[in-house]
Amino acid sequence: MNRFTARKAEDRDVDAIVHIQRVAVEKAWAPIIKENFDVFLREKFDPETQTKKYAERIHDPARILVVVETADPANQQVVGFGGAQQHKAGDQPLGFEYQGKGFYLDPAFEGTGASLILGQGLMAELHARNVKSICGWCLADNRMARNFYEKRGGKLITDAIAPPDYAIAPHVAYGWVF
């Protein structure tokens, strides 16, 4: 079994973050968005745009960005990342301090325990900021992700209204209160 560590993302992680997001999105979204998936991927996850976005997010004090990597010092590799942002006025679902902004794992590392370490690292950063609640969105048909959130105490929020940019596929929201 692989061993993993989580830490705050750094500038050197941006390329890995963009790559992981792309391969994870391809696996999770392609079966759901069957028509014109390549157009969707190109428009929503353009590598140049994503690189700039994550380079900025690493330094944004209103955000948390954590990576999980293999612990072997001779062969360290970032294999996933998760992020959160302070809840803004009008964000759905209502009543949470932070909102998850991505939780992606390289599909090659599913089932290895890396996602558990990533989740723990993200929660540690939230606790360090004295955050008492977080919510996040998930593809409604992504049963693997939903099971992961439910097993870690996420509560389905049935009255949340998905943001307009999620209209491409049905989403559900989960919340945690600490």
Secondary structure, DSSP 4 states (H G I P E B T S, - for coil): ---EEEEE--GGGHHHHHHHHHHHHHHHHTTT--TTHHHHHHHHS-HHHHHHHHHHHTT-TTEEEEEEEE--GGG--EEEEEEEEE--TT-SSSS-SEEEEEEEE-GGGTTTTHHHHHHHHHHHHHHHTT--EEEEEEETT-HHHHHHHHHTT-EEETT----GGGTTS-EEEEEEE-
